[in-house]
Amino acid sequence: MNTQLTELYANNFVTYYKSHGYHFNVEGPMFAQDHALLEEIYDFLWAQHDMLGEQIRQMDKGVPCSLKEILGMTEIVECDSAKKPSKEMFTWLNEDFDCLIEYAQQLYDDADMQSYGGLATLIGDYIKDLSKLNWKVKATIGKSFK
Protein backbone atom coordinates (compact mmCIF):
# COMPACT_ATOMS: atom_id res chain seq x y z
CA MET A 1 0.00 0.00 0.00
CA ASN A 2 2.74 2.46 0.97
CA THR A 3 4.69 1.71 -2.22
CA GLN A 4 1.58 2.34 -4.35
CA LEU A 5 0.91 5.62 -2.55
CA THR A 6 4.52 6.75 -2.96
CA GLU A 7 4.43 5.89 -6.66
CA LEU A 8 1.17 7.84 -7.06
CA TYR A 9 2.89 10.73 -5.25
CA ALA A 10 5.78 10.58 -7.75
CA ASN A 11 3.48 10.28 -10.78
CA ASN A 12 1.35 13.17 -9.53
CA PHE A 13 4.42 15.37 -8.97
CA VAL A 14 5.88 14.81 -12.44
CA THR A 15 2.47 15.54 -13.99
CA TYR A 16 2.23 18.68 -11.84
CA TYR A 17 5.66 19.85 -12.96
CA LYS A 18 4.91 19.12 -16.60
CA SER A 19 1.58 20.98 -16.52
CA HIS A 20 3.18 23.98 -14.82
CA GLY A 21 5.88 24.06 -17.52
CA TYR A 22 3.21 23.84 -20.20
CA HIS A 23 1.39 26.75 -18.53
CA PHE A 24 4.43 28.98 -18.96
CA ASN A 25 5.09 27.92 -22.54
CA VAL A 26 1.65 27.61 -24.13
CA GLU A 27 1.08 29.80 -27.21
CA GLY A 28 -1.46 30.14 -29.94
CA PRO A 29 -4.92 31.44 -30.77
CA MET A 30 -6.47 29.78 -27.69
CA PHE A 31 -3.77 31.09 -25.36
CA ALA A 32 -6.04 32.63 -22.71
CA GLN A 33 -8.24 29.55 -22.36
CA ASP A 34 -5.33 27.08 -22.53
CA HIS A 35 -3.27 29.12 -20.06
CA ALA A 36 -6.19 29.24 -17.61
CA LEU A 37 -6.94 25.50 -17.91
CA LEU A 38 -3.29 24.64 -17.36
CA GLU A 39 -3.29 26.82 -14.24
CA GLU A 40 -6.38 24.98 -12.96
CA ILE A 41 -4.60 21.68 -13.61
CA TYR A 42 -1.34 22.51 -11.90
CA ASP A 43 -3.11 24.12 -8.93
CA PHE A 44 -5.13 20.92 -8.47
CA LEU A 45 -2.10 18.64 -8.83
CA TRP A 46 -0.06 20.74 -6.37
CA ALA A 47 -2.81 20.48 -3.75
CA GLN A 48 -2.98 16.72 -4.33
CA HIS A 49 0.79 16.47 -4.06
CA ASP A 50 0.57 17.97 -0.60
CA MET A 51 -2.32 15.71 0.40
CA LEU A 52 -0.52 12.58 -0.84
CA GLY A 53 2.71 13.53 0.93
CA GLU A 54 0.88 14.14 4.20
CA GLN A 55 -0.90 10.81 3.84
CA ILE A 56 2.44 9.03 3.41
CA ARG A 57 3.74 10.71 6.57
CA GLN A 58 0.60 9.66 8.48
CA MET A 59 1.61 6.11 7.65
CA ASP A 60 4.96 6.79 9.38
CA LYS A 61 6.85 6.52 6.10
CA GLY A 62 9.27 8.94 4.49
CA VAL A 63 8.33 11.06 1.51
CA PRO A 64 10.78 11.14 -1.41
CA CYS A 65 12.67 14.42 -1.28
CA SER A 66 14.93 14.30 -4.32
CA LEU A 67 13.93 14.73 -7.93
CA LYS A 68 16.17 11.82 -8.86
CA GLU A 69 14.25 9.54 -6.49
CA ILE A 70 10.88 10.78 -7.77
CA LEU A 71 11.91 10.35 -11.41
CA GLY A 72 13.15 6.84 -10.62
CA MET A 73 9.72 5.70 -9.47
CA THR A 74 7.39 7.37 -11.96
CA GLU A 75 5.77 6.09 -15.13
CA ILE A 76 5.06 9.61 -16.35
CA VAL A 77 7.28 10.77 -19.21
CA GLU A 78 8.95 14.13 -18.57
CA CYS A 79 8.37 17.04 -20.91
CA ASP A 80 11.02 16.86 -23.61
CA SER A 81 10.51 20.31 -25.14
CA ALA A 82 8.94 23.63 -24.19
CA LYS A 83 7.97 24.20 -27.83
CA LYS A 84 4.89 22.04 -28.30
CA PRO A 85 1.58 22.93 -29.88
CA SER A 86 -1.08 23.25 -27.18
CA LYS A 87 -3.02 20.27 -28.58
CA GLU A 88 0.08 18.10 -28.07
CA MET A 89 0.48 19.43 -24.51
CA PHE A 90 -3.09 18.51 -23.66
CA THR A 91 -2.79 15.13 -25.40
CA TRP A 92 0.20 14.30 -23.18
CA LEU A 93 -1.72 15.46 -20.10
CA ASN A 94 -4.68 13.29 -21.09
CA GLU A 95 -2.37 10.26 -21.22
CA ASP A 96 -0.81 11.24 -17.89
CA PHE A 97 -4.25 11.66 -16.29
CA ASP A 98 -5.30 8.25 -17.57
CA CYS A 99 -2.18 6.80 -15.91
CA LEU A 100 -2.82 8.68 -12.65
CA ILE A 101 -6.46 7.57 -12.57
CA GLU A 102 -5.52 3.95 -13.22
CA TYR A 103 -2.86 4.06 -10.50
CA ALA A 104 -5.20 5.74 -8.04
CA GLN A 105 -7.97 3.25 -8.83
CA GLN A 106 -5.66 0.33 -7.99
CA LEU A 107 -4.75 2.04 -4.72
CA TYR A 108 -8.41 2.71 -3.97
CA ASP A 109 -9.38 -0.90 -4.69
CA ASP A 110 -6.68 -2.13 -2.30
CA ALA A 111 -7.37 0.41 0.47
CA ASP A 112 -9.07 -0.51 3.70
CA MET A 113 -11.87 2.02 4.17
CA GLN A 114 -10.97 2.43 7.86
CA SER A 115 -7.19 2.61 7.66
CA TYR A 116 -4.85 5.57 7.60
CA GLY A 117 -7.39 8.30 8.22
CA GLY A 118 -9.71 7.35 5.40
CA LEU A 119 -7.21 6.77 2.60
CA ALA A 120 -9.92 5.30 0.38
CA THR A 121 -12.03 8.45 0.77
CA LEU A 122 -9.08 10.70 -0.10
CA ILE A 123 -8.14 8.61 -3.12
CA GLY A 124 -11.78 8.38 -4.22
CA ASP A 125 -12.03 12.18 -4.15
CA TYR A 126 -8.73 12.40 -6.05
CA ILE A 127 -10.08 10.12 -8.79
CA LYS A 128 -13.37 12.04 -9.01
CA ASP A 129 -11.71 15.45 -9.28
CA LEU A 130 -8.96 14.29 -11.63
CA SER A 131 -11.56 12.63 -13.87
CA LYS A 132 -13.36 15.97 -14.16
CA LEU A 133 -10.13 17.71 -15.18
CA ASN A 134 -9.44 14.91 -17.65
CA TRP A 135 -12.87 15.49 -19.18
CA LYS A 136 -11.95 19.17 -19.67
CA VAL A 137 -8.66 18.17 -21.28
CA LYS A 138 -10.38 15.68 -23.59
CA ALA A 139 -12.93 18.32 -24.61
CA THR A 140 -10.11 20.77 -25.28
CA ILE A 141 -8.36 18.40 -27.69
CA GLY A 142 -11.62 17.21 -29.23
CA LYS A 143 -11.19 13.64 -28.06
CA SER A 144 -14.46 11.82 -28.52
CA PHE A 145 -16.07 9.45 -26.08
CA LYS A 146 -15.33 5.74 -26.31
N, C-alpha and C positions, 0 to 999 in steps of 0.2 A: 504494500500500500504506500509506504513512504517513498519507495523508488518511483512509483507511478506519479505521485504528487510532485516529486522533485523534477521529473522529466516534463510534466505539464508546466511547471514553473519555468523551466528552461525554454520550452517551446513558446510559451506565452511571451517571455522576455524578448526573444529574437524576433517574433512577430511585431511586438511593440516597437522595437528599435527600427525595424524595416519600415513600418507604417509612419513613424515619425520622420525618417529620412525621406520617404516619398512625399510627405506633407511639405517639406522644405523645397523639394525639387519639382513638384508638379507644375506643368505648363499647359497652355492650350486654351481653346475657346470655352471650355467648361471649367476654367481655373477656379472661380469663386466657389462653385458647388463642390468640385473635387477637393479643394483645399479644406473646406469646411467638413466634408465627410471624413477625410483623413484625420482631421483634428478630433472628431468624435471617436474615431476608431482608436487612436493612440491614447486619448484620455481614458477610454474604457479599459484598454489593455494595461495601462499603468496602474489603475485602481485594482485590477485583478491581480497584477503582479504583487502588489502589497498584500492583498488578501491571501494569496497562495503562500507567500513567504511567512506570514504570521501563522498560517495554519501548520506549516512545517515546523515552526518553532514550538507551537503548542503540543506537538508530538515529541518534543524533546530531541529534535534532530537539528543538525546544522543546515543552514541555507547556503548554497553555492555563492561564493563572493568574488570569483574571478571570471572574467569573460571567457578565458580559455576553458575553464571547467564547464561553463554553461554551453559553449559551442560544442564541447565534446559529448554532450548528452542530448542534443536536440536533433530532431528530424527536419526542422525548418531550414530551408536553403537561404543563406544570407543574400542580401541585395548585392548584385555584381556590378551595377552601374547606376549612377544618379540620372543618367539620360535615358529615360524610358518613356514611351507614350503612356498617358494616364490609363488607357484601357489595359495595357500590359501590367501596370502597377496593380490595378484592381483585380486582374486575373490571377496574379500571384497571391494577392491577399485572399481571394476566394479559395484557392488551393490550401493556403495556410490555415484558414478558418476551418475548412473541412477536416484537416489533420487535427487541429485543436479540439474540435467537437468530437471526433472519433476517440481521441485520447481521453478527453474528459468523460465521455460516455462509458468507457471501460472502467475508469476510476469510480464513477457513480455506481455502476453495476456491482462492483466489488466492495463498495463502502457499506459499513454497518451503520444503519440510520441513527444509532445512539452514540456512536464513538466519536471521539475527538471534536466535541463541541458542535456536532451536527454537520460533519463533512459532507454527507450526501446532500443536505439542503444547500450548502454553499456551492457545491459543484453543479447541482441541478439549476440553481439560479444563473451560474456562469454559462451553462449550456443554453439556457433560454435566452439570455441577453446577447450572447455571441451569435446565436442563430438569427436573431433579429438584425444584427449588424451584417451578417452574411447575406441576408435577404436584400438589404440595401445595396451591398456590393454587387450581387448578382443582377439586380435591376439596373444598376449603373452601367454594367458591361453588356446588358441586353441578353443575359444568359436565361434561356427559357427553362421552364419547369420540366422535370423528368416525367 
